Amino acid sequence: MSRPAWGAGFTTETPVGEVLDTWYRWLGWGEYTGGDFDDLLTGANRADERRGVQVRAARVTIDVDEAPASASDAYLRLHLLSHRLATPNSLNMDGIFGALANVAWTNLGPVSVDRVDDIRFAEARDGRRLTVLGQDKFPRMLDYVSPSGVRIADADRVRLGAHLAEGTVVMHEGFCNFNAGTLGTSMVEGRISAGVVVGDGSDIGGGASIMGTLSGGGKETISVGRNCLIGANAGLGISLGDDCIVEAGLYLTAGTLVKLPDGDIVKGRQVSGASGMMFIRHSQTGAVEARVRSGAWGGLNEALHTN
């Protein structure tokens, strides 16, 4: 059984029909049936000669259980995630890199990479400066979606397709990739890689990194439970249950040898998903230890996440 989703908005295309981006002003689940906004889309097609593109109305229906069939299909999936209409890992994202064009993201809008120098010259001739914000397949989320109840200190650090729940704060050095994000109020000062989800009340410390599934052949998706703290400059390659702490500077992977409270030594993958644990490195022996937590780490600053 298919799961259809629809979107309506505008697509940017090159003269040869390559789609640079698609922005969906309206979207939802089910088949596209139109609405009052159809009048706003009608007759909206136009040429942007400076960028060398055509802007066209877009009305699509996709099956999110199938792999993305086009760039506009892929963009709708990314919008569904950032609009919080779908959670990470709930949509088929197979082959999404192949569906998307590599684009120069500029202050004028998306531009074909092979036209950047021509546009830069045309702008300079008119006394203006072209600003290139990035050259990549994924744009900044805030240029397309502004989710409510969220603070993002640096727009460059959050890709379209990130899922940020109400109450999430992403500080200047925080990062969130597409098809990843938070499920509740969270502090993000480290990296949330593709496929990773972070539970309510958790804090990803400054410089911390959670392993994703895009590189290194990793297939297991990592999750962080509720009310967890990953210390500054720590790393995580296994899942955490609820109420866990990873000591600052400790990188805990599936192959890390961990000493359990009963003295047994196991690999990190064997404690993946455990709750109520504190992972530390013994300051004298250097051994990584898992201890049953007692007490609280303090939790998030309520004022910081409600204002």
Contacts in CASP RR format, 6 or more apart in sequence:
PFRMAT RR
TARGET T0000
AUTHOR 0000-0000-0000
METHOD contacts of the structure
MODEL  1
MSRPAWGAGFTTETPVGEVLDTWYRWLGWGEYTGGDFDDLLTGANRADER
RGVQVRAARVTIDVDEAPASASDAYLRLHLLSHRLATPNSLNMDGIFGAL
ANVAWTNLGPVSVDRVDDIRFAEARDGRRLTVLGQDKFPRMLDYVSPSGV
RIADADRVRLGAHLAEGTVVMHEGFCNFNAGTLGTSMVEGRISAGVVVGD
GSDIGGGASIMGTLSGGGKETISVGRNCLIGANAGLGISLGDDCIVEAGL
YLTAGTLVKLPDGDIVKGRQVSGASGMMFIRHSQTGAVEARVRSGAWGGL
NEALHTN
2 63 0 8 1.000
2 65 0 8 1.000
2 66 0 8 1.000
3 29 0 8 1.000
3 63 0 8 1.000
3 64 0 8 1.000
3 65 0 8 1.000
4 29 0 8 1.000
4 30 0 8 1.000
4 31 0 8 1.000
4 61 0 8 1.000
4 62 0 8 1.000
4 63 0 8 1.000
4 64 0 8 1.000
5 27 0 8 1.000
5 28 0 8 1.000
5 29 0 8 1.000
5 30 0 8 1.000
5 61 0 8 1.000
5 62 0 8 1.000
5 64 0 8 1.000
5 76 0 8 1.000
5 77 0 8 1.000
5 80 0 8 1.000
5 85 0 8 1.000
6 27 0 8 1.000
6 28 0 8 1.000
6 29 0 8 1.000
6 30 0 8 1.000
6 31 0 8 1.000
6 32 0 8 1.000
6 33 0 8 1.000
6 59 0 8 1.000
6 60 0 8 1.000
6 61 0 8 1.000
6 62 0 8 1.000
6 76 0 8 1.000
7 24 0 8 1.000
7 26 0 8 1.000
7 27 0 8 1.000
7 28 0 8 1.000
7 32 0 8 1.000
7 58 0 8 1.000
7 59 0 8 1.000
7 60 0 8 1.000
7 61 0 8 1.000
7 76 0 8 1.000
7 79 0 8 1.000
8 24 0 8 1.000
8 25 0 8 1.000
8 26 0 8 1.000
8 27 0 8 1.000
8 32 0 8 1.000
8 34 0 8 1.000
8 37 0 8 1.000
8 38 0 8 1.000
8 41 0 8 1.000
8 57 0 8 1.000
8 58 0 8 1.000
8 59 0 8 1.000
8 60 0 8 1.000
9 22 0 8 1.000
9 23 0 8 1.000
9 24 0 8 1.000
9 25 0 8 1.000
9 26 0 8 1.000
9 41 0 8 1.000
9 57 0 8 1.000
9 58 0 8 1.000
9 59 0 8 1.000
10 22 0 8 1.000
10 23 0 8 1.000
10 25 0 8 1.000
10 41 0 8 1.000
10 44 0 8 1.000
10 55 0 8 1.000
10 56 0 8 1.000
10 57 0 8 1.000
10 58 0 8 1.000
11 19 0 8 1.000
11 21 0 8 1.000
11 22 0 8 1.000
11 23 0 8 1.000
11 55 0 8 1.000
11 56 0 8 1.000
11 57 0 8 1.000
11 58 0 8 1.000
11 72 0 8 1.000
12 19 0 8 1.000
12 20 0 8 1.000
12 21 0 8 1.000
12 22 0 8 1.000
12 53 0 8 1.000
12 54 0 8 1.000
12 55 0 8 1.000
12 109 0 8 1.000
12 110 0 8 1.000
13 19 0 8 1.000
13 20 0 8 1.000
13 53 0 8 1.000
13 54 0 8 1.000
13 55 0 8 1.000
13 56 0 8 1.000
14 20 0 8 1.000
14 52 0 8 1.000
14 53 0 8 1.000
14 54 0 8 1.000
14 112 0 8 1.000
15 52 0 8 1.000
15 53 0 8 1.000
15 54 0 8 1.000
17 54 0 8 1.000
18 101 0 8 1.000
18 112 0 8 1.000
19 70 0 8 1.000
19 71 0 8 1.000
19 72 0 8 1.000
19 101 0 8 1.000
20 53 0 8 1.000
20 71 0 8 1.000
20 101 0 8 1.000
20 103 0 8 1.000
20 110 0 8 1.000
20 111 0 8 1.000
20 112 0 8 1.000
21 71 0 8 1.000
21 75 0 8 1.000
21 103 0 8 1.000
21 110 0 8 1.000
21 139 0 8 1.000
22 58 0 8 1.000
22 60 0 8 1.000
22 71 0 8 1.000
22 72 0 8 1.000
22 75 0 8 1.000
22 76 0 8 1.000
23 75 0 8 1.000
23 144 0 8 1.000
24 58 0 8 1.000
24 75 0 8 1.000
24 76 0 8 1.000
24 79 0 8 1.000
25 37 0 8 1.000
26 37 0 8 1.000
27 76 0 8 1.000
27 79 0 8 1.000
27 80 0 8 1.000
27 83 0 8 1.000
27 85 0 8 1.000
28 80 0 8 1.000
28 85 0 8 1.000
29 85 0 8 1.000
30 61 0 8 1.000
31 61 0 8 1.000
32 59 0 8 1.000
32 60 0 8 1.000
32 61 0 8 1.000
34 59 0 8 1.000
38 59 0 8 1.000
41 57 0 8 1.000
41 59 0 8 1.000
42 57 0 8 1.000
43 57 0 8 1.000
44 55 0 8 1.000
44 56 0 8 1.000
44 57 0 8 1.000
45 54 0 8 1.000
45 55 0 8 1.000
45 56 0 8 1.000
45 57 0 8 1.000
46 54 0 8 1.000
46 55 0 8 1.000
47 53 0 8 1.000
47 54 0 8 1.000
47 55 0 8 1.000
48 54 0 8 1.000
48 55 0 8 1.000
50 108 0 8 1.000
50 119 0 8 1.000
50 122 0 8 1.000
51 108 0 8 1.000
51 109 0 8 1.000
51 110 0 8 1.000
51 111 0 8 1.000
51 115 0 8 1.000
51 119 0 8 1.000
52 112 0 8 1.000
52 115 0 8 1.000
53 110 0 8 1.000
53 111 0 8 1.000
53 112 0 8 1.000
58 72 0 8 1.000
60 72 0 8 1.000
60 73 0 8 1.000
60 76 0 8 1.000
62 68 0 8 1.000
62 69 0 8 1.000
62 73 0 8 1.000
62 76 0 8 1.000
62 77 0 8 1.000
64 77 0 8 1.000
64 80 0 8 1.000
64 86 0 8 1.000
64 90 0 8 1.000
64 91 0 8 1.000
64 92 0 8 1.000
65 92 0 8 1.000
66 92 0 8 1.000
67 92 0 8 1.000
67 93 0 8 1.000
67 94 0 8 1.000
67 95 0 8 1.000
68 74 0 8 1.000
68 77 0 8 1.000
68 92 0 8 1.000
68 93 0 8 1.000
68 94 0 8 1.000
68 95 0 8 1.000
68 96 0 8 1.000
68 99 0 8 1.000
69 99 0 8 1.000
70 99 0 8 1.000
71 99 0 8 1.000
71 100 0 8 1.000
71 101 0 8 1.000
73 99 0 8 1.000
74 96 0 8 1.000
74 99 0 8 1.000
74 100 0 8 1.000
75 160 0 8 1.000
77 86 0 8 1.000
77 91 0 8 1.000
77 93 0 8 1.000
77 96 0 8 1.000
77 161 0 8 1.000
78 138 0 8 1.000
78 144 0 8 1.000
78 160 0 8 1.000
78 161 0 8 1.000
78 178 0 8 1.000
79 144 0 8 1.000
79 145 0 8 1.000
79 160 0 8 1.000
79 161 0 8 1.000
80 86 0 8 1.000
80 91 0 8 1.000
81 87 0 8 1.000
81 88 0 8 1.000
81 91 0 8 1.000
81 161 0 8 1.000
81 162 0 8 1.000
81 163 0 8 1.000
81 178 0 8 1.000
81 179 0 8 1.000
82 141 0 8 1.000
82 144 0 8 1.000
82 145 0 8 1.000
82 147 0 8 1.000
82 160 0 8 1.000
82 161 0 8 1.000
82 162 0 8 1.000
82 163 0 8 1.000
82 164 0 8 1.000
83 145 0 8 1.000
83 147 0 8 1.000
84 147 0 8 1.000
84 163 0 8 1.000
84 164 0 8 1.000
84 165 0 8 1.000
86 163 0 8 1.000
87 163 0 8 1.000
87 183 0 8 1.000
87 197 0 8 1.000
88 163 0 8 1.000
88 179 0 8 1.000
88 180 0 8 1.000
88 181 0 8 1.000
88 195 0 8 1.000
88 196 0 8 1.000
88 197 0 8 1.000
89 179 0 8 1.000
89 195 0 8 1.000
89 197 0 8 1.000
89 221 0 8 1.000
91 179 0 8 1.000
93 179 0 8 1.000
97 137 0 8 1.000
100 137 0 8 1.000
100 138 0 8 1.000
101 112 0 8 1.000
101 137 0 8 1.000
102 113 0 8 1.000
102 135 0 8 1.000
102 136 0 8 1.000
102 137 0 8 1.000
103 110 0 8 1.000
103 111 0 8 1.000
103 112 0 8 1.000
103 113 0 8 1.000
103 135 0 8 1.000
103 136 0 8 1.000
103 137 0 8 1.000
103 139 0 8 1.000
104 110 0 8 1.000
104 111 0 8 1.000
104 112 0 8 1.000
104 113 0 8 1.000
104 115 0 8 1.000
104 116 0 8 1.000
104 132 0 8 1.000
104 134 0 8 1.000
104 135 0 8 1.000
105 111 0 8 1.000
105 132 0 8 1.000
105 133 0 8 1.000
105 134 0 8 1.000
105 135 0 8 1.000
105 136 0 8 1.000
105 139 0 8 1.000
105 140 0 8 1.000
105 143 0 8 1.000
106 116 0 8 1.000
106 119 0 8 1.000
106 130 0 8 1.000
106 131 0 8 1.000
106 132 0 8 1.000
106 133 0 8 1.000
107 130 0 8 1.000
107 131 0 8 1.000
107 133 0 8 1.000
108 119 0 8 1.000
108 123 0 8 1.000
108 130 0 8 1.000
110 139 0 8 1.000
111 119 0 8 1.000
113 135 0 8 1.000
116 130 0 8 1.000
116 132 0 8 1.000
119 130 0 8 1.000
120 130 0 8 1.000
123 129 0 8 1.000
123 130 0 8 1.000
124 130 0 8 1.000
133 140 0 8 1.000
133 156 0 8 1.000
138 159 0 8 1.000
138 160 0 8 1.000
138 161 0 8 1.000
138 178 0 8 1.000
139 159 0 8 1.000
139 160 0 8 1.000
140 155 0 8 1.000
140 156 0 8 1.000
140 158 0 8 1.000
140 159 0 8 1.000
140 160 0 8 1.000
141 152 0 8 1.000
141 155 0 8 1.000
141 158 0 8 1.000
141 159 0 8 1.000
141 160 0 8 1.000
141 161 0 8 1.000
141 162 0 8 1.000
142 152 0 8 1.000
142 155 0 8 1.000
142 158 0 8 1.000
143 155 0 8 1.000
143 160 0 8 1.000
144 160 0 8 1.000
145 160 0 8 1.000
147 164 0 8 1.000
147 166 0 8 1.000
148 166 0 8 1.000
149 166 0 8 1.000
149 167 0 8 1.000
149 168 0 8 1.000
150 164 0 8 1.000
150 165 0 8 1.000
150 166 0 8 1.000
150 167 0 8 1.000
150 168 0 8 1.000
150 169 0 8 1.000
150 170 0 8 1.000
151 167 0 8 1.000
151 168 0 8 1.000
151 169 0 8 1.000
151 170 0 8 1.000
152 158 0 8 1.000
152 164 0 8 1.000
152 170 0 8 1.000
153 170 0 8 1.000
153 171 0 8 1.000
153 172 0 8 1.000
153 174 0 8 1.000
154 170 0 8 1.000
154 172 0 8 1.000
154 174 0 8 1.000
157 170 0 8 1.000
157 172 0 8 1.000
157 173 0 8 1.000
157 174 0 8 1.000
157 175 0 8 1.000
157 176 0 8 1.000
158 164 0 8 1.000
158 170 0 8 1.000
158 175 0 8 1.000
158 176 0 8 1.000
159 176 0 8 1.000
159 177 0 8 1.000
159 178 0 8 1.000
160 178 0 8 1.000
161 178 0 8 1.000
161 179 0 8 1.000
162 176 0 8 1.000
162 177 0 8 1.000
162 178 0 8 1.000
162 180 0 8 1.000
162 181 0 8 1.000
162 192 0 8 1.000
163 179 0 8 1.000
163 180 0 8 1.000
163 181 0 8 1.000
163 182 0 8 1.000
163 183 0 8 1.000
163 197 0 8 1.000
164 170 0 8 1.000
164 176 0 8 1.000
164 181 0 8 1.000
164 182 0 8 1.000
165 181 0 8 1.000
165 182 0 8 1.000
165 183 0 8 1.000
165 184 0 8 1.000
165 185 0 8 1.000
165 186 0 8 1.000
165 200 0 8 1.000
166 184 0 8 1.000
166 185 0 8 1.000
167 184 0 8 1.000
167 185 0 8 1.000
167 186 0 8 1.000
167 305 0 8 1.000
167 306 0 8 1.000
168 181 0 8 1.000
168 182 0 8 1.000
168 184 0 8 1.000
168 185 0 8 1.000
168 186 0 8 1.000
168 188 0 8 1.000
168 305 0 8 1.000
169 186 0 8 1.000
169 187 0 8 1.000
169 188 0 8 1.000
169 304 0 8 1.000
169 305 0 8 1.000
170 176 0 8 1.000
170 188 0 8 1.000
171 187 0 8 1.000
171 188 0 8 1.000
171 189 0 8 1.000
171 206 0 8 1.000
173 189 0 8 1.000
173 190 0 8 1.000
173 206 0 8 1.000
173 207 0 8 1.000
174 188 0 8 1.000
174 189 0 8 1.000
174 190 0 8 1.000
174 191 0 8 1.000
174 192 0 8 1.000
174 204 0 8 1.000
174 206 0 8 1.000
174 207 0 8 1.000
175 188 0 8 1.000
175 190 0 8 1.000
175 191 0 8 1.000
175 192 0 8 1.000
176 182 0 8 1.000
176 188 0 8 1.000
176 192 0 8 1.000
177 192 0 8 1.000
177 193 0 8 1.000
177 194 0 8 1.000
177 195 0 8 1.000
177 196 0 8 1.000
177 212 0 8 1.000
177 214 0 8 1.000
178 194 0 8 1.000
179 194 0 8 1.000
179 195 0 8 1.000
180 192 0 8 1.000
180 193 0 8 1.000
180 194 0 8 1.000
180 195 0 8 1.000
180 196 0 8 1.000
180 197 0 8 1.000
180 212 0 8 1.000
181 192 0 8 1.000
181 196 0 8 1.000
181 197 0 8 1.000
181 198 0 8 1.000
182 188 0 8 1.000
182 192 0 8 1.000
182 197 0 8 1.000
182 198 0 8 1.000
182 199 0 8 1.000
182 200 0 8 1.000
182 202 0 8 1.000
183 197 0 8 1.000
183 198 0 8 1.000
183 199 0 8 1.000
183 200 0 8 1.000
184 198 0 8 1.000
184 199 0 8 1.000
184 200 0 8 1.000
184 201 0 8 1.000
185 200 0 8 1.000
185 201 0 8 1.000
185 300 0 8 1.000
185 305 0 8 1.000
186 198 0 8 1.000
186 199 0 8 1.000
186 200 0 8 1.000
186 201 0 8 1.000
186 202 0 8 1.000
186 203 0 8 1.000
186 204 0 8 1.000
186 300 0 8 1.000
187 202 0 8 1.000
187 203 0 8 1.000
187 204 0 8 1.000
187 205 0 8 1.000
187 300 0 8 1.000
187 301 0 8 1.000
187 304 0 8 1.000
187 305 0 8 1.000
188 198 0 8 1.000
188 204 0 8 1.000
189 203 0 8 1.000
189 204 0 8 1.000
189 205 0 8 1.000
189 206 0 8 1.000
189 207 0 8 1.000
189 208 0 8 1.000
189 232 0 8 1.000
190 204 0 8 1.000
190 205 0 8 1.000
190 206 0 8 1.000
190 207 0 8 1.000
190 208 0 8 1.000
190 209 0 8 1.000
191 204 0 8 1.000
191 207 0 8 1.000
191 208 0 8 1.000
191 209 0 8 1.000
191 210 0 8 1.000
192 198 0 8 1.000
192 204 0 8 1.000
192 210 0 8 1.000
193 209 0 8 1.000
193 210 0 8 1.000
193 211 0 8 1.000
193 212 0 8 1.000
193 213 0 8 1.000
193 214 0 8 1.000
193 222 0 8 1.000
194 212 0 8 1.000
194 213 0 8 1.000
194 214 0 8 1.000
195 212 0 8 1.000
195 213 0 8 1.000
195 221 0 8 1.000
195 222 0 8 1.000
196 210 0 8 1.000
196 211 0 8 1.000
196 212 0 8 1.000
196 221 0 8 1.000
196 222 0 8 1.000
196 223 0 8 1.000
196 224 0 8 1.000
197 221 0 8 1.000
197 223 0 8 1.000
197 224 0 8 1.000
198 204 0 8 1.000
198 210 0 8 1.000
198 223 0 8 1.000
198 224 0 8 1.000
198 225 0 8 1.000
198 228 0 8 1.000
199 223 0 8 1.000
199 224 0 8 1.000
199 225 0 8 1.000
199 226 0 8 1.000
199 228 0 8 1.000
200 226 0 8 1.000
200 227 0 8 1.000
201 226 0 8 1.000
201 227 0 8 1.000
201 228 0 8 1.000
201 299 0 8 1.000
201 300 0 8 1.000
202 224 0 8 1.000
202 225 0 8 1.000
202 226 0 8 1.000
202 227 0 8 1.000
202 228 0 8 1.000
202 229 0 8 1.000
202 230 0 8 1.000
203 228 0 8 1.000
203 229 0 8 1.000
203 230 0 8 1.000
203 231 0 8 1.000
203 299 0 8 1.000
203 300 0 8 1.000
204 210 0 8 1.000
204 224 0 8 1.000
204 230 0 8 1.000
205 229 0 8 1.000
205 230 0 8 1.000
205 231 0 8 1.000
205 232 0 8 1.000
205 234 0 8 1.000
206 231 0 8 1.000
206 232 0 8 1.000
206 233 0 8 1.000
207 232 0 8 1.000
207 233 0 8 1.000
208 230 0 8 1.000
208 231 0 8 1.000
208 232 0 8 1.000
208 233 0 8 1.000
208 234 0 8 1.000
208 235 0 8 1.000
208 236 0 8 1.000
208 246 0 8 1.000
209 234 0 8 1.000
209 235 0 8 1.000
209 236 0 8 1.000
210 222 0 8 1.000
210 224 0 8 1.000
210 230 0 8 1.000
210 235 0 8 1.000
210 236 0 8 1.000
210 237 0 8 1.000
211 218 0 8 1.000
211 222 0 8 1.000
211 235 0 8 1.000
211 236 0 8 1.000
211 237 0 8 1.000
211 253 0 8 1.000
212 218 0 8 1.000
212 221 0 8 1.000
212 222 0 8 1.000
213 219 0 8 1.000
213 220 0 8 1.000
213 221 0 8 1.000
220 254 0 8 1.000
222 236 0 8 1.000
222 237 0 8 1.000
222 238 0 8 1.000
222 239 0 8 1.000
223 239 0 8 1.000
223 240 0 8 1.000
223 241 0 8 1.000
223 273 0 8 1.000
224 230 0 8 1.000
224 236 0 8 1.000
224 239 0 8 1.000
224 240 0 8 1.000
224 241 0 8 1.000
224 244 0 8 1.000
225 239 0 8 1.000
225 240 0 8 1.000
225 241 0 8 1.000
225 242 0 8 1.000
225 244 0 8 1.000
225 275 0 8 1.000
226 241 0 8 1.000
226 242 0 8 1.000
226 243 0 8 1.000
227 242 0 8 1.000
227 243 0 8 1.000
227 299 0 8 1.000
228 240 0 8 1.000
228 241 0 8 1.000
228 242 0 8 1.000
228 243 0 8 1.000
228 244 0 8 1.000
228 245 0 8 1.000
228 246 0 8 1.000
229 244 0 8 1.000
229 245 0 8 1.000
229 246 0 8 1.000
229 297 0 8 1.000
229 299 0 8 1.000
230 236 0 8 1.000
230 240 0 8 1.000
230 245 0 8 1.000
230 246 0 8 1.000
231 245 0 8 1.000
231 246 0 8 1.000
231 247 0 8 1.000
231 248 0 8 1.000
231 249 0 8 1.000
231 250 0 8 1.000
232 248 0 8 1.000
232 249 0 8 1.000
233 248 0 8 1.000
233 249 0 8 1.000
234 246 0 8 1.000
234 247 0 8 1.000
234 248 0 8 1.000
234 249 0 8 1.000
234 250 0 8 1.000
234 251 0 8 1.000
234 252 0 8 1.000
235 246 0 8 1.000
235 249 0 8 1.000
235 250 0 8 1.000
235 251 0 8 1.000
235 252 0 8 1.000
236 246 0 8 1.000
236 251 0 8 1.000
236 252 0 8 1.000
237 252 0 8 1.000
237 253 0 8 1.000
237 254 0 8 1.000
238 252 0 8 1.000
238 253 0 8 1.000
238 254 0 8 1.000
238 268 0 8 1.000
238 269 0 8 1.000
238 271 0 8 1.000
238 272 0 8 1.000
238 273 0 8 1.000
239 272 0 8 1.000
239 273 0 8 1.000
240 246 0 8 1.000
240 273 0 8 1.000
240 274 0 8 1.000
240 275 0 8 1.000
240 277 0 8 1.000
241 273 0 8 1.000
241 274 0 8 1.000
241 275 0 8 1.000
241 276 0 8 1.000
242 275 0 8 1.000
242 276 0 8 1.000
243 275 0 8 1.000
243 276 0 8 1.000
243 293 0 8 1.000
244 274 0 8 1.000
244 275 0 8 1.000
244 276 0 8 1.000
244 277 0 8 1.000
244 278 0 8 1.000
244 279 0 8 1.000
244 293 0 8 1.000
245 277 0 8 1.000
245 278 0 8 1.000
245 279 0 8 1.000
245 293 0 8 1.000
245 297 0 8 1.000
246 252 0 8 1.000
246 279 0 8 1.000
247 278 0 8 1.000
247 279 0 8 1.000
247 280 0 8 1.000
247 281 0 8 1.000
250 279 0 8 1.000
250 280 0 8 1.000
250 281 0 8 1.000
250 288 0 8 1.000
252 258 0 8 1.000
252 268 0 8 1.000
252 279 0 8 1.000
252 288 0 8 1.000
253 268 0 8 1.000
254 267 0 8 1.000
254 268 0 8 1.000
254 269 0 8 1.000
254 272 0 8 1.000
255 267 0 8 1.000
255 268 0 8 1.000
255 269 0 8 1.000
256 267 0 8 1.000
256 268 0 8 1.000
256 288 0 8 1.000
257 265 0 8 1.000
257 266 0 8 1.000
257 267 0 8 1.000
257 268 0 8 1.000
257 287 0 8 1.000
257 288 0 8 1.000
258 265 0 8 1.000
258 266 0 8 1.000
258 267 0 8 1.000
258 268 0 8 1.000
258 270 0 8 1.000
258 271 0 8 1.000
258 279 0 8 1.000
258 288 0 8 1.000
258 289 0 8 1.000
258 290 0 8 1.000
259 265 0 8 1.000
259 287 0 8 1.000
259 288 0 8 1.000
259 289 0 8 1.000
259 290 0 8 1.000
260 266 0 8 1.000
260 271 0 8 1.000
260 290 0 8 1.000
261 290 0 8 1.000
261 291 0 8 1.000
261 292 0 8 1.000
271 277 0 8 1.000
271 290 0 8 1.000
274 290 0 8 1.000
276 292 0 8 1.000
276 293 0 8 1.000
277 290 0 8 1.000
277 291 0 8 1.000
277 292 0 8 1.000
277 293 0 8 1.000
278 290 0 8 1.000
278 291 0 8 1.000
278 292 0 8 1.000
278 293 0 8 1.000
279 288 0 8 1.000
279 289 0 8 1.000
279 290 0 8 1.000
279 291 0 8 1.000
280 288 0 8 1.000
280 289 0 8 1.000
280 291 0 8 1.000
281 287 0 8 1.000
281 288 0 8 1.000
281 289 0 8 1.000
282 288 0 8 1.000
282 289 0 8 1.000
END
